[in-house]
């Protein structure tokens, strides 16, 4: 949902330095902003060991009928279980559920 914020809104919400939960956590707003731009293009967010070692999460925003983010749904699993095929299926399933919930 952060990916939908304007830069000024993001800066008002978070400040440098960002908390370092793992060595893969974003270090500053610039790095986070780069990732958020990629999330906008992909249509889903990925936490690749940024919150906890060996844990990955995939998330999709659930929009209101007007297209504004209402909430998000996600799934979490151990990194070694996430294959490219499983990632693709999970993102497709999350996207389908988000579309259903948006109605």
N, C-alpha and C positions, 0 to 999 in steps of 0.2 A: 504494500500500500504506500510505502515511502516513495516508490517509483512514480507515483502519480502527483507528488507534491511539486510545486514550483521551487526553483532554487532558493528563493527568499524564505519560503515556508519551511524548507528543509533546514536552512541555517538557523531559523528561529526555534526549531524543534530540537535540534542537536547542536553540539558545539565541539570543537577540537580541544584536546585530543579525544578520540572515541575510546570507550573502554576496550581493553585488550583481553578478551576471554581466552583466546588461543593465539598461536603464532600466525594463524591464517585470518584473523580478524582484520577488518578494515582499520587502518591506522588514523585516517583523517577524513574529513568531508570530501576532499577531492577524489580520493580512492573510492569512497562510497558512491559518490555522484557518477563516476565512470561505470560502476557496476549497475547502478540504477538505470542508466541509459541503455545498457545491454538488456536489462530485465524488460524495459518497455518494448524493445525490439522482439525479444523472445516470447513475451506474453506470460512468462512465469518466472518466479524467483527460485534461486537455488542457494542454500546454505551449505557450503562445502567445507565442513569442519571449522566454521567460523565461530560457532558457539560452544562446541565440544569436540574433542578429538574423536576421530573415527565415526562421527555421526553426520549424516547429510539429511537435508530437508528439501522438499519441493513444495512450492505454494503458488496458488492462483487466487487472484482477487475475485470476489463476488460483487458484481455491480448492481446498482439500483436500475430500474427501467430507464432512467435518464442517463445512465452510463457512468455514474459516480461510484467509487468504491464504497461498499457497505461494510464488508468484512473480508476475510480470506479463509481459505481452507488449505490444509497442508497434510503432508505425510512425512514421517521420519523413519529412517532406517540406518543400519550400520553401513558404512561406506563400502566394505568389501562385498556386500550383497547387491549393490546397485550396478547392474550391467547396462550397457547402452540400450538394449531392448527393453529392459524393465523400466528404465527412465522414460523412454518414449511412451510405454503403456500407462505409467503412472501419471504423466503429464496429460495424456489424452483423457484418462479417467477423471482427473481433477478438473480439467476444463469442461468436461461434460456435466459434472456435478455442479460446478459453478454456474454454468448456463441454465441448468434446471432451477437452481436456487434463486437466480436473478429474476425469474418470472413473477 
